[in-house]
Amino acid sequence: MPRLRVEVVRAWPDRAELRALELEEGATVRAALVAAGMAAPHGAGIHGRRVPMDAVLADGDRVEVYRPLLADPKAARRRRARDRKRRCP
């Protein structure tokens, strides 16, 4: 059976962990995470796009393990807009 070459990446602000894997064709994101020995409690994606764990991988895919958000993006945007208004006369 043909093989796929994929990468599984988990990143933190100060470092990153990358595992290059060879999997059977038809392998899923979940299978890649298991093979890499990584968990993805906050989800995973392929090339920056969130996908379900049963998404089928293609040769050359980069599986990314996501971290929890540190701040709500909408709240942060509102705070920046409010701060800009205060600075402008």
NUGU-79868 format. One record per atom (N, C-alpha, C): x, y, z; residue in three letters; atom name; residue number from 1. Coordinates in nm, 3 decimals. Each point is the difference from the previous one (the first is absolute). Example, Ala and Ser with C-alpha at 12.3 -4.5 7.8 and 13.67 -1.06 7.14 Angstrom:
<pts>
+---------+---------+---------+------+------+-----+
|      px |      py |      pz | rest | atom |  nr |
+---------+---------+---------+------+------+-----+
|   1.319 |  -0.569 |   0.780 |  ALA |    N |   1 |
|  -0.089 |   0.119 |   0.000 |  ALA |   CA |   1 |
|   0.090 |   0.120 |   0.000 |  ALA |    C |   1 |
|  -0.035 |   0.105 |  -0.072 |  SER |    N |   2 |
|   0.082 |   0.119 |   0.006 |  SER |   CA |   2 |
|  -0.077 |   0.109 |   0.073 |  SER |    C |   2 |
+---------+---------+---------+------+------+-----+
</pts>
This chain:
<pts>
+---------+---------+---------+------+------+-----+
|      px |      py |      pz | rest | atom |  nr |
+---------+---------+---------+------+------+-----+
|   0.084 |  -0.119 |   0.000 |  MET |    N |   1 |
|  -0.084 |   0.119 |   0.000 |  MET |   CA |   1 |
|   0.088 |   0.125 |   0.000 |  MET |    C |   1 |
|  -0.038 |   0.102 |  -0.078 |  PRO |    N |   2 |
|   0.081 |   0.122 |  -0.007 |  PRO |   CA |   2 |
|   0.012 |   0.069 |   0.137 |  PRO |    C |   2 |
|   0.107 |   0.073 |   0.017 |  ARG |    N |   3 |
|   0.027 |   0.069 |   0.127 |  ARG |   CA |   3 |
|  -0.012 |   0.151 |  -0.020 |  ARG |    C |   3 |
|  -0.035 |   0.069 |   0.108 |  LEU |    N |   4 |
|  -0.008 |   0.146 |   0.002 |  LEU |   CA |   4 |
|   0.109 |   0.055 |   0.091 |  LEU |    C |   4 |
|   0.055 |   0.112 |  -0.038 |  ARG |    N |   5 |
|   0.093 |   0.070 |   0.087 |  ARG |   CA |   5 |
|  -0.072 |   0.123 |   0.052 |  ARG |    C |   5 |
|  -0.010 |   0.010 |   0.132 |  VAL |    N |   6 |
|  -0.066 |   0.114 |   0.063 |  VAL |   CA |   6 |
|   0.085 |   0.049 |   0.116 |  VAL |    C |   6 |
|  -0.026 |   0.122 |   0.043 |  GLU |    N |   7 |
|   0.065 |   0.056 |   0.118 |  GLU |   CA |   7 |
|  -0.107 |   0.030 |   0.103 |  GLU |    C |   7 |
|   0.032 |  -0.020 |   0.127 |  VAL |    N |   8 |
|  -0.087 |   0.039 |   0.110 |  VAL |   CA |   8 |
|   0.077 |   0.102 |   0.081 |  VAL |    C |   8 |
|  -0.062 |   0.117 |   0.023 |  VAL |    N |   9 |
|   0.068 |   0.111 |   0.066 |  VAL |   CA |   9 |
|  -0.081 |   0.046 |   0.121 |  VAL |    C |   9 |
|   0.071 |   0.023 |   0.110 |  ARG |    N |  10 |
|  -0.060 |   0.059 |   0.120 |  ARG |   CA |  10 |
|   0.094 |   0.114 |   0.038 |  ARG |    C |  10 |
|  -0.056 |   0.120 |   0.020 |  ALA |    N |  11 |
|   0.084 |   0.117 |   0.027 |  ALA |   CA |  11 |
|  -0.043 |   0.072 |   0.127 |  ALA |    C |  11 |
|   0.098 |   0.055 |   0.066 |  TRP |    N |  12 |
|  -0.019 |   0.086 |   0.117 |  TRP |   CA |  12 |
|   0.066 |   0.133 |  -0.034 |  TRP |    C |  12 |
|  -0.019 |   0.104 |   0.081 |  PRO |    N |  13 |
|   0.061 |   0.130 |  -0.032 |  PRO |   CA |  13 |
|   0.152 |  -0.006 |  -0.016 |  PRO |    C |  13 |
|   0.067 |  -0.088 |   0.074 |  ASP |    N |  14 |
|   0.146 |  -0.001 |  -0.001 |  ASP |   CA |  14 |
|   0.064 |  -0.121 |  -0.068 |  ASP |    C |  14 |
|  -0.081 |  -0.096 |  -0.046 |  ARG |    N |  15 |
|   0.057 |  -0.119 |  -0.065 |  ARG |   CA |  15 |
|  -0.106 |  -0.071 |  -0.082 |  ARG |    C |  15 |
|   0.046 |  -0.094 |  -0.081 |  ALA |    N |  16 |
|  -0.092 |  -0.080 |  -0.082 |  ALA |   CA |  16 |
|   0.049 |  -0.144 |  -0.003 |  ALA |    C |  16 |
|  -0.091 |  -0.091 |  -0.017 |  GLU |    N |  17 |
|   0.032 |  -0.142 |  -0.009 |  GLU |   CA |  17 |
|  -0.055 |  -0.050 |  -0.133 |  GLU |    C |  17 |
|   0.084 |  -0.059 |  -0.082 |  LEU |    N |  18 |
|  -0.039 |  -0.047 |  -0.131 |  LEU |   CA |  18 |
|   0.034 |  -0.147 |  -0.015 |  LEU |    C |  18 |
|  -0.094 |  -0.078 |  -0.049 |  ARG |    N |  19 |
|   0.023 |  -0.142 |  -0.026 |  ARG |   CA |  19 |
|  -0.033 |  -0.028 |  -0.146 |  ARG |    C |  19 |
|   0.095 |  -0.053 |  -0.073 |  ALA |    N |  20 |
|  -0.023 |  -0.043 |  -0.138 |  ALA |   CA |  20 |
|  -0.040 |  -0.147 |   0.005 |  ALA |    C |  20 |
|  -0.110 |  -0.034 |  -0.067 |  LEU |    N |  21 |
|  -0.053 |  -0.135 |   0.005 |  LEU |   CA |  21 |
|  -0.024 |  -0.056 |  -0.139 |  LEU |    C |  21 |
|   0.001 |  -0.131 |  -0.009 |  GLU |    N |  22 |
|  -0.044 |  -0.070 |  -0.120 |  GLU |   CA |  22 |
|  -0.116 |  -0.088 |   0.043 |  GLU |    C |  22 |
|  -0.117 |   0.022 |  -0.060 |  LEU |    N |  23 |
|  -0.121 |  -0.072 |   0.036 |  LEU |   CA |  23 |
|  -0.059 |  -0.068 |  -0.123 |  LEU |    C |  23 |
|  -0.088 |  -0.096 |   0.024 |  GLU |    N |  24 |
|  -0.071 |  -0.066 |  -0.109 |  GLU |   CA |  24 |
|  -0.096 |   0.098 |  -0.066 |  GLU |    C |  24 |
|  -0.021 |  -0.014 |  -0.130 |  GLU |    N |  25 |
|  -0.096 |   0.083 |  -0.071 |  GLU |   CA |  25 |
|  -0.138 |  -0.021 |   0.064 |  GLU |    C |  25 |
|  -0.075 |   0.108 |   0.014 |  GLY |    N |  26 |
|  -0.131 |  -0.006 |   0.065 |  GLY |   CA |  26 |
|   0.007 |   0.030 |   0.149 |  GLY |    C |  26 |
|   0.119 |   0.029 |   0.052 |  ALA |    N |  27 |
|   0.016 |   0.031 |   0.143 |  ALA |   CA |  27 |
|  -0.073 |   0.130 |   0.033 |  ALA |    C |  27 |
|  -0.045 |   0.010 |   0.123 |  THR |    N |  28 |
|  -0.074 |   0.118 |   0.046 |  THR |   CA |  28 |
|   0.088 |   0.087 |   0.090 |  THR |    C |  28 |
|  -0.053 |   0.117 |   0.033 |  VAL |    N |  29 |
|   0.068 |   0.090 |   0.093 |  VAL |   CA |  29 |
|   0.021 |  -0.072 |   0.132 |  VAL |    C |  29 |
|  -0.101 |  -0.070 |   0.048 |  ARG |    N |  30 |
|   0.011 |  -0.074 |   0.127 |  ARG |   CA |  30 |
|   0.114 |  -0.102 |  -0.006 |  ARG |    C |  30 |
|   0.013 |  -0.072 |  -0.110 |  ALA |    N |  31 |
|   0.107 |  -0.100 |  -0.015 |  ALA |   CA |  31 |
|   0.137 |   0.067 |   0.003 |  ALA |    C |  31 |
|   0.012 |   0.117 |  -0.062 |  ALA |    N |  32 |
|   0.127 |   0.072 |   0.000 |  ALA |   CA |  32 |
|   0.037 |   0.046 |   0.141 |  ALA |    C |  32 |
|  -0.099 |   0.048 |   0.074 |  LEU |    N |  33 |
|   0.026 |   0.045 |   0.137 |  LEU |   CA |  33 |
|   0.043 |  -0.117 |   0.089 |  LEU |    C |  33 |
|  -0.065 |  -0.114 |  -0.017 |  VAL |    N |  34 |
|   0.037 |  -0.119 |   0.077 |  VAL |   CA |  34 |
|   0.142 |  -0.043 |  -0.036 |  VAL |    C |  34 |
|   0.031 |  -0.003 |  -0.128 |  ALA |    N |  35 |
|   0.134 |  -0.041 |  -0.044 |  ALA |   CA |  35 |
|   0.108 |   0.097 |   0.050 |  ALA |    C |  35 |
|  -0.036 |   0.127 |   0.012 |  ALA |    N |  36 |
|   0.096 |   0.101 |   0.047 |  ALA |   CA |  36 |
|   0.007 |   0.003 |   0.152 |  ALA |    C |  36 |
|  -0.093 |  -0.066 |   0.068 |  GLY |    N |  37 |
|  -0.003 |   0.001 |   0.145 |  GLY |   CA |  37 |
|  -0.046 |   0.133 |   0.057 |  GLY |    C |  37 |
|  -0.089 |   0.068 |  -0.074 |  MET |    N |  38 |
|  -0.049 |   0.131 |   0.043 |  MET |   CA |  38 |
|  -0.152 |  -0.005 |   0.018 |  MET |    C |  38 |
|  -0.047 |   0.080 |   0.093 |  ALA |    N |  39 |
|  -0.144 |   0.015 |   0.021 |  ALA |   CA |  39 |
|  -0.041 |   0.138 |  -0.051 |  ALA |    C |  39 |
|  -0.127 |   0.014 |  -0.037 |  ALA |    N |  40 |
|  -0.049 |   0.129 |  -0.049 |  ALA |   CA |  40 |
|  -0.133 |   0.033 |   0.068 |  ALA |    C |  40 |
|   0.004 |   0.029 |   0.131 |  PRO |    N |  41 |
|  -0.125 |   0.026 |   0.071 |  PRO |   CA |  41 |
|  -0.072 |   0.125 |  -0.047 |  PRO |    C |  41 |
|   0.069 |   0.091 |  -0.066 |  HIS |    N |  42 |
|  -0.062 |   0.123 |  -0.049 |  HIS |   CA |  42 |
|  -0.016 |   0.003 |  -0.151 |  HIS |    C |  42 |
|   0.015 |  -0.117 |  -0.062 |  GLY |    N |  43 |
|  -0.022 |  -0.010 |  -0.144 |  GLY |   CA |  43 |
|   0.129 |  -0.005 |  -0.079 |  GLY |    C |  43 |
|  -0.018 |  -0.025 |  -0.129 |  ALA |    N |  44 |
|   0.114 |  -0.009 |  -0.091 |  ALA |   CA |  44 |
|  -0.043 |   0.053 |  -0.136 |  ALA |    C |  44 |
|   0.099 |   0.028 |  -0.082 |  GLY |    N |  45 |
|  -0.028 |   0.049 |  -0.134 |  GLY |   CA |  45 |
|   0.102 |  -0.050 |  -0.098 |  GLY |    C |  45 |
|  -0.030 |   0.022 |  -0.126 |  ILE |    N |  46 |
|   0.093 |  -0.034 |  -0.108 |  ILE |   CA |  46 |
|   0.030 |   0.130 |  -0.072 |  ILE |    C |  46 |
|   0.127 |   0.038 |  -0.003 |  HIS |    N |  47 |
|   0.045 |   0.124 |  -0.066 |  HIS |   CA |  47 |
|  -0.082 |   0.120 |   0.047 |  HIS |    C |  47 |
|  -0.024 |   0.012 |   0.132 |  GLY |    N |  48 |
|  -0.066 |   0.118 |   0.054 |  GLY |   CA |  48 |
|  -0.152 |   0.000 |  -0.004 |  GLY |    C |  48 |
|  -0.060 |  -0.104 |  -0.045 |  ARG |    N |  49 |
|  -0.147 |  -0.009 |  -0.007 |  ARG |   CA |  49 |
|  -0.047 |  -0.111 |   0.092 |  ARG |    C |  49 |
|  -0.086 |   0.034 |   0.097 |  ARG |    N |  50 |
|  -0.051 |  -0.099 |   0.096 |  ARG |   CA |  50 |
|  -0.077 |  -0.109 |  -0.074 |  ARG |    C |  50 |
|   0.027 |  -0.125 |   0.039 |  VAL |    N |  51 |
|  -0.064 |  -0.116 |  -0.063 |  VAL |   CA |  51 |
|  -0.043 |  -0.097 |   0.109 |  VAL |    C |  51 |
|  -0.096 |  -0.088 |  -0.030 |  PRO |    N |  52 |
|  -0.037 |  -0.103 |   0.098 |  PRO |   CA |  52 |
|   0.110 |  -0.106 |   0.011 |  PRO |    C |  52 |
|  -0.001 |  -0.073 |   0.109 |  MET |    N |  53 |
|   0.102 |  -0.101 |   0.023 |  MET |   CA |  53 |
|  -0.004 |  -0.114 |  -0.101 |  MET |    C |  53 |
|  -0.115 |  -0.020 |  -0.064 |  ASP |    N |  54 |
|  -0.010 |  -0.109 |  -0.099 |  ASP |   CA |  54 |
|   0.026 |   0.047 |  -0.143 |  ASP |    C |  54 |
|   0.055 |   0.122 |  -0.016 |  ALA |    N |  55 |
|   0.036 |   0.050 |  -0.133 |  ALA |   CA |  55 |
|   0.114 |  -0.084 |  -0.056 |  ALA |    C |  55 |
|  -0.012 |  -0.037 |  -0.126 |  VAL |    N |  56 |
|   0.102 |  -0.084 |  -0.066 |  VAL |   CA |  56 |
|   0.115 |   0.089 |  -0.047 |  VAL |    C |  56 |
|   0.121 |  -0.047 |   0.023 |  LEU |    N |  57 |
|   0.120 |   0.076 |  -0.036 |  LEU |   CA |  57 |
|   0.043 |  -0.027 |  -0.143 |  LEU |    C |  57 |
|   0.069 |   0.098 |  -0.057 |  ALA |    N |  58 |
|   0.061 |  -0.014 |  -0.132 |  ALA |   CA |  58 |
|   0.152 |   0.010 |   0.017 |  ALA |    C |  58 |
|   0.072 |  -0.049 |  -0.098 |  ASP |    N |  59 |
|   0.146 |   0.006 |   0.005 |  ASP |   CA |  59 |
|   0.045 |   0.146 |   0.012 |  ASP |    C |  59 |
|   0.090 |   0.026 |   0.094 |  GLY |    N |  60 |
|   0.054 |   0.134 |   0.019 |  GLY |   CA |  60 |
|  -0.078 |   0.087 |   0.097 |  GLY |    C |  60 |
|  -0.108 |  -0.051 |   0.058 |  ASP |    N |  61 |
|  -0.079 |   0.079 |   0.095 |  ASP |   CA |  61 |
|   0.081 |   0.031 |   0.125 |  ASP |    C |  61 |
|  -0.033 |   0.114 |   0.060 |  ARG |    N |  62 |
|   0.059 |   0.042 |   0.127 |  ARG |   CA |  62 |
|  -0.113 |   0.008 |   0.101 |  ARG |    C |  62 |
|  -0.002 |  -0.092 |   0.095 |  VAL |    N |  63 |
|  -0.102 |  -0.003 |   0.104 |  VAL |   CA |  63 |
|   0.048 |   0.088 |   0.114 |  VAL |    C |  63 |
|  -0.084 |   0.096 |   0.040 |  GLU |    N |  64 |
|   0.036 |   0.095 |   0.105 |  GLU |   CA |  64 |
|  -0.087 |  -0.024 |   0.122 |  GLU |    C |  64 |
|   0.062 |  -0.013 |   0.115 |  VAL |    N |  65 |
|  -0.070 |  -0.018 |   0.126 |  VAL |   CA |  65 |
|  -0.025 |   0.138 |   0.058 |  VAL |    C |  65 |
|  -0.127 |   0.031 |   0.029 |  TYR |    N |  66 |
|  -0.035 |   0.133 |   0.049 |  TYR |   CA |  66 |
|   0.002 |   0.009 |   0.152 |  TYR |    C |  66 |
|   0.037 |   0.119 |   0.049 |  ARG |    N |  67 |
|   0.001 |   0.029 |   0.144 |  ARG |   CA |  67 |
|  -0.127 |   0.075 |   0.035 |  ARG |    C |  67 |
|  -0.033 |   0.008 |   0.128 |  PRO |    N |  68 |
|  -0.117 |   0.079 |   0.038 |  PRO |   CA |  68 |
|   0.028 |   0.149 |  -0.023 |  PRO |    C |  68 |
|  -0.104 |   0.076 |  -0.027 |  LEU |    N |  69 |
|   0.016 |   0.144 |  -0.016 |  LEU |   CA |  69 |
|   0.029 |   0.064 |   0.135 |  LEU |    C |  69 |
|   0.090 |   0.097 |   0.001 |  LEU |    N |  70 |
|   0.031 |   0.070 |   0.125 |  LEU |   CA |  70 |
|  -0.099 |   0.113 |   0.024 |  LEU |    C |  70 |
|  -0.061 |   0.050 |  -0.106 |  ALA |    N |  71 |
|  -0.098 |   0.108 |   0.012 |  ALA |   CA |  71 |
|  -0.107 |  -0.020 |  -0.106 |  ALA |    C |  71 |
|  -0.120 |   0.043 |   0.031 |  ASP |    N |  72 |
|  -0.109 |  -0.006 |  -0.097 |  ASP |   CA |  72 |
|   0.029 |   0.101 |  -0.111 |  ASP |    C |  72 |
|   0.008 |  -0.042 |  -0.126 |  PRO |    N |  73 |
|   0.035 |   0.092 |  -0.108 |  PRO |   CA |  73 |
|  -0.097 |   0.118 |  -0.012 |  PRO |    C |  73 |
|  -0.129 |  -0.023 |   0.021 |  LYS |    N |  74 |
|  -0.096 |   0.111 |  -0.009 |  LYS |   CA |  74 |
|   0.021 |   0.100 |   0.111 |  LYS |    C |  74 |
|   0.024 |  -0.047 |   0.121 |  ALA |    N |  75 |
|   0.023 |   0.090 |   0.113 |  ALA |   CA |  75 |
|   0.129 |   0.080 |  -0.022 |  ALA |    C |  75 |
|   0.103 |  -0.065 |  -0.052 |  ALA |    N |  76 |
|   0.127 |   0.070 |  -0.025 |  ALA |   CA |  76 |
|  -0.018 |   0.108 |  -0.107 |  ALA |    C |  76 |
|  -0.078 |  -0.029 |  -0.103 |  ARG |    N |  77 |
|  -0.026 |   0.098 |  -0.106 |  ARG |   CA |  77 |
|  -0.075 |   0.120 |   0.056 |  ARG |    C |  77 |
|  -0.102 |  -0.025 |   0.085 |  ARG |    N |  78 |
|  -0.075 |   0.110 |   0.063 |  ARG |   CA |  78 |
|   0.091 |   0.086 |   0.087 |  ARG |    C |  78 |
|   0.088 |  -0.064 |   0.076 |  ARG |    N |  79 |
|   0.091 |   0.073 |   0.088 |  ARG |   CA |  79 |
|   0.095 |   0.087 |  -0.082 |  ARG |    C |  79 |
|   0.052 |  -0.051 |  -0.111 |  ARG |    N |  80 |
|   0.089 |   0.081 |  -0.084 |  ARG |   CA |  80 |
|  -0.074 |   0.118 |  -0.060 |  ARG |    C |  80 |
|  -0.123 |  -0.021 |  -0.046 |  ALA |    N |  81 |
|  -0.080 |   0.110 |  -0.057 |  ALA |   CA |  81 |
|  -0.027 |   0.106 |   0.106 |  ALA |    C |  81 |
|  -0.034 |  -0.042 |   0.121 |  ARG |    N |  82 |
|  -0.026 |   0.094 |   0.109 |  ARG |   CA |  82 |
|   0.126 |   0.080 |   0.033 |  ARG |    C |  82 |
|   0.115 |  -0.067 |   0.004 |  ASP |    N |  83 |
|   0.126 |   0.068 |   0.030 |  ASP |   CA |  83 |
|   0.036 |   0.100 |  -0.109 |  ASP |    C |  83 |
|  -0.028 |  -0.032 |  -0.127 |  ARG |    N |  84 |
|   0.028 |   0.094 |  -0.110 |  ARG |   CA |  84 |
|  -0.087 |   0.125 |   0.012 |  ARG |    C |  84 |
|  -0.126 |  -0.017 |   0.037 |  LYS |    N |  85 |
|  -0.089 |   0.114 |   0.018 |  LYS |   CA |  85 |
|   0.049 |   0.093 |   0.109 |  LYS |    C |  85 |
|   0.053 |  -0.055 |   0.106 |  ARG |    N |  86 |
|   0.049 |   0.081 |   0.113 |  ARG |   CA |  86 |
|   0.122 |   0.081 |  -0.039 |  ARG |    C |  86 |
|   0.084 |  -0.054 |  -0.089 |  ARG |    N |  87 |
|   0.121 |   0.070 |  -0.041 |  ARG |   CA |  87 |
|  -0.028 |   0.111 |  -0.100 |  ARG |    C |  87 |
|  -0.106 |  -0.012 |  -0.078 |  CYS |    N |  88 |
|  -0.032 |   0.100 |  -0.102 |  CYS |   CA |  88 |
|  -0.081 |   0.113 |   0.063 |  CYS |    C |  88 |
|   0.038 |   0.126 |  -0.028 |  PRO |    N |  89 |
|  -0.075 |   0.114 |   0.057 |  PRO |   CA |  89 |
|  -0.133 |   0.021 |  -0.068 |  PRO |    C |  89 |
+---------+---------+---------+------+------+-----+
</pts>
